[in-house]
């Protein structure tokens, strides 16, 4: 962490002119620093950014975009970051160090920094705060990119296009040299929002920024994505809010002292404190509190009350009802909104143009067997009354938060007719090992659709893997087959150094397979740093004493079972072939077998037992 050396007025007071002056000041300060001879050509790119036109465009297109936002309590006007930001705490996963992201704080680590947080925990807000503090400090120039927009290209090409859009010109290789100059930092938001089939390439791009160009990089993601278990990544986890954090956020929001009793209510309610784990939930409580008869008991209760409260709200403070464009009741509007959320999430839509917003709404009306002629009026009510969908610039609409879309998607699924619901769950059984798009939807379904979630998803998943037969004599055959297939799919890369070979990369074992799915079904996290992962990692990279056979394999041994690279400098082998050659396959397979059996005992058996009990109770003759 570094302290700011450049003073700048609070963001709440910044005008476009002031922001342009800040950008110009920062770029000139960086230009005045020593540049090594091999980075001189990149200096010209930076010099252009200090000129009036480029600085103005950068501020208009990018800086204000990240420093201003719409919120539920300020749905009709922009607010600046510093008006609503309350310091959040990060915890270093490797050593449990903690620090607060506050004024004058920036992050400097030797590795790529990965900020991990659950839905609504403030990952993107922290990144915006770091963006602001980098500008204030003036040591590195920040570029912030939303990773979902990078799909279809690579990070460097996307950055080049942003520079061109600002009005900068450069020669081939200049941007790559700029990345090496240690004069910029890339802030990459939303790794989890990248589609799952594109993430490996995105992860490669991100790690290359550090290993090839030594560029400072900070990424954000939800837990359990591929980057969380990548080697040479510094993981920082956003801490759950404590009481003083909750009160601080409310004090920022309640500038007019409308709900002065709310902090005391929270202080006296331990259960409510345990529910308010993230800033988004505190914001929702603050906005909904004037209309609530009772405070929510848990997170699901929170989201469940949200739409109905906002749609039909009668402000008990100001004593008025908001005028609506339609006469549709709250329950019916909630069903339409839930269908809208599911349809858009299923098709990967996180933001909308005015045209696509109406298209999705018409689809939602059809799903509810309603006339589509009212779609325009319903959209107006959702935007103006609930504010759960918000206008975000010209011809762009977004959800207040992605978790709103996810909860209401779950609500839509939970109310489907049984046959349709069954089709949804069975389709997920087929795809859940490799597709995590619906993970947060499933977290909600586990609570609001428990019986069908267990019977249609969990039990059928175990059945699809034949794990429902683990109490039979065929247990070893079933598990051994799963383990062999899994280990054959995972690869290791070794650098050839004469007759010796050193491991360079190891694919994570608990990823895109049965182990990651079982981890999710148990703990709502696809990767939870299991012991078997560390055992293999420590063995391959020589950390501590190894639990596996330590037979040293030569490069010739590895080439005999692996695939040699074109330059014959690397060899790739499967984890299965390596362990078999090494003599450790039985030891390692036993670790995985114990893990799978523990999942069977902790997940499958209780659900199956309850299912059988219910069946026996219902298996009676009805005397009609």
VOGU-3710 file (C-alpha; in Angstrom, 3 decimals, decimal comma):
1> xxxxxxxxxx> 0,000/0,000/0,000  1,195/3,481/-0,821  0,139/6,896/0,390  -0,824/9,687/-1,974  1,697/12,414/-2,709  -0,536/14,510/-4,955  -3,377/16,474/-3,384  -6,654/16,692/-5,265  -10,042/18,079/-4,284  -12,745/15,503/-3,413
11> xxxxxxxxxx> -14,454/13,853/-6,371  -17,759/15,318/-5,227  -16,533/18,754/-6,248  -14,813/17,780/-9,488  -16,094/19,354/-12,671  -15,171/18,269/-16,171  -12,643/21,107/-16,293  -11,099/20,099/-12,977  -10,907/16,438/-14,014  -9,189/17,410/-17,262
21> xxxxxxxxxx> -6,676/19,449/-15,273  -6,018/16,455/-13,039  -5,414/14,167/-16,037  -3,115/16,750/-17,632  -1,268/17,255/-14,365  -0,794/13,518/-13,811  0,420/12,844/-17,338  2,923/15,720/-17,189  4,149/14,515/-13,799  4,728/11,026/-15,203
31> xxxxxxxxxx> 6,363/12,445/-18,338  8,826/14,343/-16,123  9,923/11,116/-14,457  12,981/9,248/-15,785  12,119/6,894/-18,657  14,559/4,132/-19,598  15,951/4,245/-23,144  14,010/1,174/-24,240  10,686/2,836/-23,279  11,270/6,223/-24,960
41> xxxxxxxxxx> 9,001/5,421/-27,923  6,068/4,857/-25,535  6,649/8,289/-24,039  5,194/9,888/-27,173  1,919/7,991/-26,658  1,771/9,391/-23,160  2,668/12,903/-24,278  -0,417/12,964/-26,532  -2,569/12,142/-23,514  -1,377/15,337/-21,821
51> xxxxxxxxxx> -2,765/17,485/-24,653  -6,118/19,242/-24,276  -8,142/17,253/-26,813  -7,011/13,787/-25,695  -7,329/14,700/-22,002  -10,868/16,008/-22,587  -11,962/12,869/-24,468  -10,382/10,596/-21,845  -12,259/12,407/-19,063  -15,575/12,478/-20,949
61> xxxxxxxxxx> -15,493/8,847/-22,114  -13,741/7,105/-19,263  -13,011/9,049/-16,071  -16,535/10,345/-15,461  -17,921/6,926/-16,384  -16,084/5,367/-13,446  -16,423/8,212/-10,954  -20,166/8,855/-11,444  -22,993/6,370/-11,070  -26,695/5,889/-10,477
71> xxxxxxxxxx> -27,866/4,099/-7,328  -31,202/2,979/-5,923  -31,340/5,936/-3,551  -30,285/8,309/-6,352  -32,015/6,808/-9,352  -32,754/10,098/-11,124  -29,381/11,829/-10,871  -25,717/10,895/-10,911  -23,744/10,695/-7,706  -19,978/10,863/-7,419
81> xxxxxxxxxx> -18,046/7,968/-5,997  -16,831/9,836/-2,908  -20,385/10,852/-2,015  -21,378/7,247/-1,381  -18,119/5,360/-0,862  -17,453/3,976/2,597  -14,088/2,229/3,182  -14,113/-1,529/2,612  -11,562/-3,997/3,948  -9,479/-6,480/1,939
91> xxxxxxxxxx> -7,790/-9,553/3,383  -4,695/-11,107/1,796  -5,478/-14,797/1,404  -1,864/-15,975/1,725  -1,070/-14,351/5,092  -4,349/-12,900/6,477  -3,051/-9,302/6,396  -5,906/-6,791/6,269  -6,110/-3,221/5,034  -8,810/-0,689/4,304
101> xxxxxxxxxx> -9,308/0,788/0,829  -9,675/4,434/1,772  -8,392/7,843/0,718  -4,722/7,899/-0,334  -4,491/4,097/-0,620  -3,201/2,347/-3,741  -2,104/-1,283/-4,207  1,382/-2,411/-5,221  2,171/-6,125/-5,338  4,771/-8,019/-7,355
111> xxxxxxxxxx> 2,057/-10,296/-8,782  -1,303/-9,785/-10,485  -3,762/-8,675/-7,784  -7,133/-10,437/-7,771  -9,923/-8,897/-5,664  -12,513/-11,561/-4,757  -15,992/-10,755/-3,484  -19,499/-12,200/-3,477  -22,397/-10,532/-5,296  -22,894/-6,940/-4,198
121> xxxxxxxxxx> -19,846/-6,880/-1,942  -18,329/-3,834/-3,633  -15,619/-5,273/-5,898  -16,269/-2,838/-8,738  -16,681/0,056/-6,305  -13,288/-0,756/-4,740  -11,751/-0,802/-8,216  -13,271/2,609/-8,978  -11,875/3,935/-5,713  -8,411/2,615/-6,614
131> xxxxxxxxxx> -8,796/4,224/-10,054  -9,498/7,566/-8,373  -6,619/7,209/-5,912  -4,170/6,354/-8,724  -5,172/9,600/-10,452  -4,711/11,518/-7,219  -1,336/10,001/-6,476  0,048/10,440/-9,983  2,682/7,692/-9,903  0,970/5,363/-12,410
141> xxxxxxxxxx> -1,669/6,244/-14,987  -4,799/4,080/-14,594  -6,748/2,453/-17,406  -9,920/0,669/-16,316  -11,477/-1,974/-18,596  -14,659/-4,050/-18,216  -13,581/-7,559/-19,161  -16,941/-8,645/-20,575  -16,395/-6,075/-23,344  -13,008/-7,595/-24,215
151> xxxxxxxxxx> -14,491/-10,920/-25,380  -13,732/-11,653/-29,011  -10,366/-9,917/-28,841  -7,532/-9,711/-26,296  -6,774/-7,225/-23,511  -3,923/-5,453/-25,346  -5,891/-5,094/-28,598  -8,865/-3,749/-26,652  -6,628/-1,261/-24,815  -5,181/-0,105/-28,153
161> xxxxxxxxxx> -8,701/0,515/-29,459  -9,512/2,590/-26,372  -6,392/4,691/-26,980  -7,388/5,179/-30,623  -10,882/6,215/-29,484  -9,297/8,845/-27,247  -7,513/10,190/-30,322  -3,998/8,856/-29,766  -1,794/7,608/-32,588  1,078/5,167/-32,193
171> xxxxxxxxxx> 3,368/2,793/-34,042  3,302/-0,996/-33,798  4,875/-2,058/-30,527  4,492/1,317/-28,767  1,633/0,161/-26,536  3,515/-3,003/-25,599  6,488/-0,832/-24,600  4,121/1,398/-22,598  2,967/-1,695/-20,711  6,610/-2,421/-19,814
181> xxxxxxxxxx> 7,343/1,147/-18,707  5,929/0,743/-15,133  4,122/4,044/-15,779  0,607/2,614/-16,099  -1,692/0,248/-14,213  -4,539/-1,797/-15,708  -7,713/-2,211/-13,635  -9,732/-5,096/-15,100  -13,284/-5,407/-13,794  -15,496/-8,508/-13,781
191> xxxxxxxxxx> -13,522/-11,634/-14,693  -16,583/-13,640/-13,601  -18,697/-11,831/-16,228  -16,582/-13,277/-19,048  -18,362/-16,291/-20,579  -16,962/-19,554/-19,223  -15,734/-20,825/-22,599  -13,586/-17,696/-23,062  -12,076/-17,443/-19,584  -8,978/-19,583/-20,134
201> xxxxxxxxxx> -7,871/-17,312/-22,964  -8,672/-14,234/-20,875  -6,699/-15,657/-17,962  -3,743/-16,268/-20,278  -3,937/-12,644/-21,510  -3,971/-11,337/-17,934  -1,045/-13,433/-16,732  0,951/-12,445/-19,835  0,514/-8,773/-18,930  2,576/-9,514/-15,830
211> xxxxxxxxxx> 4,977/-12,250/-16,915  5,817/-10,787/-20,341  5,432/-7,041/-19,787  5,713/-6,746/-15,987  2,663/-4,449/-16,056  0,789/-3,776/-12,816  -2,668/-5,386/-13,002  -5,648/-5,541/-10,632  -8,612/-7,819/-11,456  -12,005/-8,330/-9,764
221> xxxxxxxxxx> -14,071/-11,515/-9,709  -16,634/-13,467/-7,760  -15,279/-16,467/-5,790  -14,444/-19,745/-7,484  -13,486/-18,561/-10,973  -10,393/-19,833/-12,751  -8,202/-16,874/-11,796  -8,722/-17,545/-8,066  -6,699/-20,768/-8,257  -4,056/-19,601/-10,753
231> xxxxxxxxxx> -0,454/-19,666/-9,527  1,436/-16,383/-9,084  -1,754/-14,446/-8,301  -2,191/-12,438/-5,098  -5,773/-13,032/-3,958  -7,394/-10,329/-1,817  -10,806/-11,148/-0,396  -13,394/-8,473/0,419  -14,349/-8,885/4,070  -17,968/-9,135/5,151
241> xxxxxxxxxx> -19,276/-5,955/6,691  -19,074/-5,446/10,428  -21,473/-3,286/12,437  -19,331/-0,137/12,188  -19,107/-0,617/8,385  -22,896/-0,896/8,125  -23,455/2,230/10,203  -20,845/4,116/8,158  -22,597/3,248/4,880  -25,982/4,326/6,234
251> xxxxxxxxxx> -24,543/7,625/7,473  -23,244/8,295/3,948  -26,671/7,572/2,489  -28,837/9,319/5,089  -27,669/12,883/4,557  -31,116/14,297/5,410  -31,477/12,234/8,598  -34,649/10,541/7,322  -34,025/7,236/9,131  -32,040/8,197/12,232
261> xxxxxxxxxx> -33,467/5,198/14,114  -32,131/2,631/11,591  -28,539/2,329/12,960  -29,927/1,627/16,435  -32,348/-0,987/15,081  -29,421/-2,743/13,358  -27,206/-2,464/16,453  -29,859/-4,204/18,535  -30,537/-6,960/15,984  -27,644/-9,451/15,680
271> xxxxxxxxxx> -29,495/-11,554/13,114  -29,998/-8,523/10,870  -26,294/-7,651/11,192  -25,494/-11,167/9,985  -27,738/-10,625/6,963  -26,176/-7,285/5,963  -22,940/-8,849/4,700  -22,513/-6,587/1,663  -22,961/-2,902/0,719  -25,724/-3,709/-1,784
281> xxxxxxxxxx> -27,871/-5,182/1,012  -27,290/-2,156/3,259  -28,293/0,118/0,376  -31,421/-1,920/-0,265  -32,393/-1,849/3,414  -31,888/1,919/3,538  -34,087/2,509/0,483  -36,781/-0,014/1,426  -36,916/0,716/5,155  -39,508/3,555/4,927
291> xxxxxxxxxx> -41,912/1,122/3,227  -41,295/-2,051/5,249  -43,551/-3,317/8,017  -40,851/-5,723/9,240  -37,127/-5,935/8,528  -35,960/-8,955/6,439  -34,757/-12,014/8,339  -32,153/-13,253/5,824  -30,699/-12,547/2,384  -33,393/-14,474/0,494
301> xxxxxxxxxx> -36,112/-12,709/2,481  -34,398/-9,433/1,566  -34,544/-10,018/-2,186  -38,006/-11,545/-1,942  -39,447/-8,406/-0,331  -37,534/-6,054/-2,608  -39,630/-5,928/-5,781  -43,013/-5,936/-4,030  -41,865/-3,208/-1,631  -40,527/-0,912/-4,339
311> xxxxxxxxxx> -43,332/-1,500/-6,832  -46,171/-0,852/-4,415  -44,342/1,443/-2,022  -46,231/3,942/0,030  -43,732/6,291/1,610  -44,558/6,378/5,318  -42,149/9,287/5,757  -43,479/11,531/2,976  -46,940/9,903/2,900  -47,495/9,489/-0,833
321> xxxxxxxxxx> -47,921/6,768/-3,456  -45,959/6,914/-6,692  -47,992/7,202/-9,870  -47,780/4,222/-12,241  -48,149/3,971/-16,017  -50,024/0,641/-15,813  -52,728/-0,761/-13,569  -50,975/-4,109/-13,205  -50,840/-5,321/-9,598  -47,608/-5,947/-7,724
331> xxxxxxxxxx> -47,826/-9,767/-7,844  -48,431/-9,839/-11,585  -45,694/-7,246/-12,196  -43,294/-9,364/-10,126  -43,999/-12,409/-12,312  -43,383/-10,390/-15,476  -40,153/-8,950/-14,048  -38,951/-12,429/-13,035  -39,592/-13,738/-16,555  -37,724/-10,724/-17,953
341> xxxxxxxxxx> -34,763/-11,476/-15,666  -34,597/-15,155/-16,596  -34,907/-14,592/-20,330  -32,210/-11,899/-20,355  -29,832/-13,874/-18,088  -30,322/-17,032/-20,119  -29,366/-15,128/-23,264  -26,397/-13,447/-21,584  -27,811/-9,900/-21,551  -26,506/-7,697/-18,722
351> xxxxxxxxxx> -27,378/-4,362/-20,334  -29,937/-3,204/-22,885  -30,625/-0,633/-25,539  -34,124/0,842/-25,530  -35,071/-1,479/-28,388  -33,701/-4,656/-26,787  -35,265/-3,707/-23,434  -38,705/-3,668/-25,072  -37,948/-6,903/-26,967  -37,110/-8,711/-23,713
361> xxxxxxxxxx> -40,168/-7,235/-22,029  -42,438/-8,438/-24,825  -40,898/-11,896/-24,465  -41,561/-11,765/-20,689  -45,196/-10,807/-21,318  -45,588/-13,745/-23,696  -44,101/-16,092/-21,088  -46,831/-14,844/-18,735  -49,491/-15,119/-21,464  -50,109/-11,368/-21,439
371> xxxxxxxxxx> -50,726/-8,906/-24,242  -47,487/-7,331/-25,464  -49,074/-3,944/-26,160  -48,341/-2,751/-22,604  -44,586/-3,434/-22,754  -43,637/0,241/-23,042  -45,697/1,215/-19,970  -44,356/-1,679/-17,895  -40,777/-0,743/-18,781  -41,482/2,805/-17,583
381> xxxxxxxxxx> -42,760/1,488/-14,263  -39,767/-0,793/-13,785  -37,356/2,050/-14,524  -39,182/4,881/-12,762  -40,990/3,144/-9,895  -38,782/0,204/-8,830  -35,489/1,641/-10,147  -34,234/-1,968/-10,349  -33,478/-1,239/-14,007  -31,761/2,088/-14,523
391> xxxxxxxxxx> -30,920/4,337/-17,421  -27,147/4,525/-17,723  -26,233/7,106/-20,333  -27,599/7,420/-23,857  -29,714/4,467/-25,000  -28,330/2,155/-22,331  -30,155/0,436/-19,462  -28,667/-1,790/-16,758  -29,832/-3,737/-13,714  -29,251/-2,005/-10,412
401> xxxxxxxxxx> -27,106/-5,046/-9,635  -26,558/-8,419/-11,269  -27,833/-10,187/-8,128  -31,296/-8,649/-8,762  -31,389/-10,386/-12,134  -30,164/-13,648/-10,590  -32,663/-13,766/-7,721  -35,653/-13,055/-9,932  -34,426/-15,623/-12,470  -34,499/-18,127/-9,609
411> xxxxxxxxxx> -37,984/-16,969/-8,681  -39,152/-17,508/-12,270  -37,730/-21,049/-12,315  -39,254/-21,876/-8,922  -42,756/-21,038/-10,224  -42,518/-23,004/-13,482  -44,868/-25,952/-14,059  -43,163/-29,150/-12,910  -42,365/-30,544/-16,373  -40,761/-27,279/-17,510
421> xxxxxxxxxx> -38,814/-26,985/-14,276  -37,637/-30,585/-14,657  -36,306/-29,797/-18,141  -34,356/-26,838/-16,770  -32,737/-28,812/-13,951  -31,932/-31,826/-16,178  -30,313/-29,518/-18,731  -28,156/-28,118/-15,938  -27,193/-31,652/-14,871  -25,635/-32,040/-18,327
431> xxxxxxxxxx> -23,811/-28,687/-18,305  -23,051/-27,843/-14,673  -19,504/-29,263/-14,666  -18,359/-26,669/-17,196  -20,961/-23,898/-17,134  -21,272/-21,591/-14,116  -23,627/-18,971/-15,582  -26,452/-20,111/-13,307  -24,395/-20,648/-10,135  -25,799/-17,677/-8,226
441> xxxxxxxxxx> -29,298/-18,503/-9,476  -28,854/-21,985/-8,013  -27,716/-20,514/-4,691  -31,097/-18,768/-4,461  -33,001/-21,831/-5,743  -31,466/-23,957/-3,002  -33,514/-21,879/-0,528  -36,657/-20,919/-2,440  -37,146/-24,196/-4,354  -35,477/-26,647/-1,968
451> xxxxxxxxxx> -37,416/-29,830/-2,727  -37,160/-29,655/-6,522  -33,577/-28,374/-6,329  -32,646/-31,470/-4,320  -34,693/-34,036/-6,218  -34,314/-32,757/-9,779  -30,784/-31,345/-9,674  -28,733/-32,874/-6,850  -30,045/-36,449/-6,935  -30,066/-36,537/-10,740
461> xxxxxxxxxx> -26,513/-35,201/-10,861  -25,276/-38,018/-8,602  -27,271/-40,483/-10,698  -25,733/-39,149/-13,946  -22,250/-39,896/-12,545  -23,425/-43,280/-11,128  -22,506/-41,960/-7,680  -25,874/-43,103/-6,370  -24,388/-46,626/-6,363  -21,513/-45,904/-3,998
471> xxxxxxxxxx> -23,101/-48,045/-1,294  -22,825/-51,083/-3,587  -19,932/-53,422/-4,359  -19,174/-51,447/-7,521  -18,028/-48,378/-5,549  -14,325/-48,750/-6,416  -14,991/-49,356/-10,115  -17,215/-46,254/-10,375  -14,851/-43,913/-8,541  -11,688/-45,236/-10,214
481> xxxxxxxxxx> -13,224/-44,637/-13,651  -14,131/-41,043/-12,701  -10,656/-40,334/-11,299  -8,804/-41,783/-14,291  -10,864/-39,729/-16,779  -10,411/-36,599/-14,680  -6,636/-36,939/-14,283  -6,134/-37,767/-17,962  -7,822/-34,465/-18,855  -5,591/-32,341/-16,577
491> xxxxxxxxxx> -2,214/-31,322/-18,017  1,236/-30,464/-16,692  3,889/-28,580/-18,661  7,590/-29,182/-18,039  10,543/-27,140/-19,300  13,237/-29,400/-20,747  16,729/-28,634/-19,447  19,016/-31,284/-20,852  18,189/-34,586/-19,209  16,173/-32,838/-16,497
501> xxxxxxxxxx> 12,711/-31,263/-16,613  11,140/-28,686/-14,273  7,400/-28,227/-13,918  6,259/-24,845/-15,235  2,449/-25,041/-15,151  -0,168/-27,239/-13,509  -3,824/-27,234/-14,436  -6,072/-26,979/-11,388  -7,624/-30,339/-10,542  -10,864/-28,969/-9,052
511> xxxxxxxxxx> -11,999/-27,188/-12,197  -14,639/-27,945/-14,855  -15,332/-31,419/-13,508  -17,183/-33,443/-10,892  -15,007/-32,149/-8,035  -15,808/-28,501/-8,737  -19,540/-29,275/-9,079  -19,645/-31,269/-5,847  -17,783/-28,432/-4,117  -20,418/-26,016/-5,370
521> xxxxxxxxxx> -23,337/-28,217/-4,310  -21,868/-28,496/-0,833  -20,343/-25,074/-0,116  -21,654/-22,807/-2,943  -18,028/-22,489/-4,171  -16,501/-24,400/-7,060  -12,973/-24,107/-5,695  -12,203/-24,310/-2,001  -8,454/-25,016/-1,873  -8,729/-28,744/-1,080
531> xxxxxxxxxx> -5,795/-30,687/0,387  -5,318/-32,834/-2,725  -4,662/-29,686/-4,790  -1,896/-28,558/-2,418  -0,373/-32,047/-2,246  0,204/-32,149/-6,011  1,295/-28,503/-6,193  3,853/-28,915/-3,393  5,199/-32,086/-4,993  5,604/-30,531/-8,446
541> xxxxxxxxxx> 7,126/-27,245/-7,309  9,133/-28,495/-4,333  7,348/-26,744/-1,483  7,745/-28,564/1,831  7,823/-32,332/2,215  5,942/-34,342/-0,402  3,288/-36,926/0,428  3,807/-38,480/-3,013  6,582/-40,739/-4,274  9,609/-38,585/-4,997
551> xxxxxxxxxx> 11,025/-40,551/-7,943  12,840/-37,991/-10,106  11,709/-38,281/-13,710  14,033/-37,351/-16,560  12,981/-35,380/-19,614  13,235/-38,644/-21,598  10,729/-40,288/-19,220  8,259/-37,434/-19,663  8,672/-37,268/-23,449  7,831/-40,980/-23,619
561> xxxxxxxxxx> 4,301/-40,291/-22,322  3,825/-36,656/-23,303  3,640/-34,255/-26,221  6,734/-32,308/-27,188  6,432/-28,638/-28,178  7,495/-27,492/-31,658  10,687/-25,986/-30,326  11,342/-29,119/-28,265  11,805/-26,952/-25,164  8,642/-28,084/-23,352
571> xxxxxxxxxx> 6,727/-31,302/-22,880  3,058/-31,560/-21,858  1,841/-34,666/-20,007  -1,427/-35,589/-18,336  -1,524/-35,665/-14,553  -2,535/-39,333/-14,800  0,502/-40,303/-16,915  2,845/-38,309/-14,681  1,580/-39,908/-11,468  1,598/-43,393/-13,007
581> xxxxxxxxxx> 5,148/-42,911/-14,244  6,121/-41,426/-10,904  4,606/-44,311/-8,945  2,165/-42,060/-7,045  -1,089/-42,780/-8,855  -2,543/-45,017/-6,131  -1,666/-42,591/-3,315  -3,110/-39,597/-5,128  -6,206/-41,460/-6,335  -6,954/-42,411/-2,741
591> xxxxxxxxxx> -7,012/-38,699/-1,766  -9,540/-37,976/-4,518  -11,565/-41,067/-3,649  -11,894/-39,955/-0,028  -13,037/-36,515/-1,228  -15,730/-37,966/-3,492  -16,980/-40,334/-0,787  -17,195/-37,454/1,699  -19,352/-35,513/-0,802  -21,552/-38,597/-1,194
601> xxxxxxxxxx> -21,990/-38,891/2,575  -22,550/-35,172/3,191  -24,692/-34,252/0,174  -26,342/-37,254/-1,443  -27,187/-39,490/1,517  -29,135/-36,921/3,602  -31,162/-35,750/0,594  -31,807/-39,297/-0,611  -32,809/-40,412/2,890  -35,295/-37,564/3,228
611> xxxxxxxxxx> -36,675/-38,276/-0,250  -37,305/-41,909/0,653  -38,964/-40,935/3,939  -41,331/-38,589/2,118  -42,082/-41,300/-0,455  -42,946/-43,794/2,286  -45,241/-41,293/3,976  -47,046/-40,606/0,701  -47,098/-44,253/-0,374  -50,531/-44,955/1,095
621> xxxx> -53,860/-46,007/-0,304  -56,443/-43,247/-0,521  -59,953/-44,491/0,233  -61,925/-42,326/-2,177
//
